[in-house]
Amino acid sequence: MIWRLLIGMLIGYLVFRVYRKIKEALSIERQAPPSPKIEEPDTLLQDPVCGTFIPRKEALKLVKDGKEYFFCSEGCLKRFRRSSGG
């Protein structure tokens, strides 16, 4: 009598585990795949000395008279300072 009860409980437990695995698999399939994260492209800025376009992240910045200037290299920045008197 006890053996029947134990075997019944074991079968019930196994059925329950199979049911949960199936339910979990079905819920995963229904979920939308995650959308790939697309990074915004970096803004390109033009160096006022040589005309080269450079990403904003890599540009050297100078603020003069409240206006921002961006340069591709230290050399262009120095030439700009020499030519603009400051």
C-alpha positions as CSV (number, residue, x, y, z in Angstrom):
1,M,0.0,0.0,0.0
2,I,2.8,2.5,0.9
3,W,4.7,1.5,-2.2
4,R,1.7,2.4,-4.4
5,L,1.5,5.8,-2.7
6,L,5.3,6.4,-3.1
7,I,5.2,5.3,-6.8
8,G,2.1,7.6,-7.4
9,M,3.9,10.5,-5.8
10,L,7.0,9.9,-7.9
11,I,5.0,9.7,-11.1
12,G,3.1,12.9,-10.1
13,Y,6.4,14.7,-9.4
14,L,7.9,13.6,-12.8
15,V,4.8,14.7,-14.7
16,F,4.9,18.0,-12.9
17,R,8.6,18.5,-13.8
18,V,7.9,17.7,-17.5
19,Y,4.9,20.1,-17.5
20,R,7.1,22.9,-16.1
21,K,9.9,22.3,-18.7
22,I,7.4,22.4,-21.5
23,K,5.7,25.5,-20.2
24,E,9.1,27.2,-19.8
25,A,10.1,26.3,-23.3
26,L,6.9,27.6,-24.8
27,S,7.2,30.9,-22.9
28,I,10.7,31.4,-24.2
29,E,9.6,30.9,-27.8
30,R,6.8,33.5,-27.4
31,Q,9.1,36.2,-26.2
32,A,10.4,38.6,-28.8
33,P,14.1,38.3,-29.5
34,P,16.0,41.2,-28.0
35,S,16.6,44.0,-30.5
36,P,20.3,44.7,-31.2
37,K,21.5,47.9,-29.6
38,I,22.5,50.3,-32.4
39,E,24.9,53.0,-31.4
40,E,24.4,56.4,-32.8
41,P,27.2,57.4,-35.1
42,D,29.6,60.0,-33.8
43,T,29.2,63.5,-35.1
44,L,31.9,64.5,-37.6
45,L,33.4,68.0,-37.2
46,Q,35.6,69.8,-39.6
47,D,39.0,71.1,-38.5
48,P,39.0,74.9,-39.4
49,V,42.8,74.8,-40.2
50,C,43.2,71.8,-42.5
51,G,39.6,70.9,-43.3
52,T,39.9,67.3,-42.1
53,F,36.7,65.8,-40.7
54,I,37.1,64.1,-37.3
55,P,34.7,62.3,-34.9
56,R,33.7,64.6,-32.0
57,K,35.0,62.1,-29.5
58,E,38.5,62.3,-30.9
59,A,38.7,66.0,-31.6
60,L,40.7,68.5,-29.6
61,K,38.4,71.4,-28.4
62,L,39.2,75.1,-28.0
63,V,36.7,77.7,-26.8
64,K,37.5,81.2,-27.9
65,D,35.2,84.2,-27.5
66,G,32.3,81.8,-26.6
67,K,32.6,79.8,-29.7
68,E,33.8,76.2,-29.9
69,Y,36.5,75.1,-32.3
70,F,37.5,71.4,-32.9
71,F,40.9,70.2,-34.2
72,C,42.3,67.0,-35.5
73,S,45.8,67.4,-33.9
74,E,47.9,69.5,-31.6
75,G,49.6,71.0,-34.7
76,C,46.4,72.4,-36.1
77,L,45.4,73.7,-32.7
78,K,48.7,75.5,-32.4
79,R,48.5,77.0,-35.9
80,F,45.0,78.2,-35.2
81,R,46.1,79.9,-32.0
82,R,49.1,81.6,-33.8
83,S,47.0,82.8,-36.7
84,S,44.1,84.1,-34.5
85,G,46.4,85.9,-32.1
86,G,45.7,83.9,-29.0
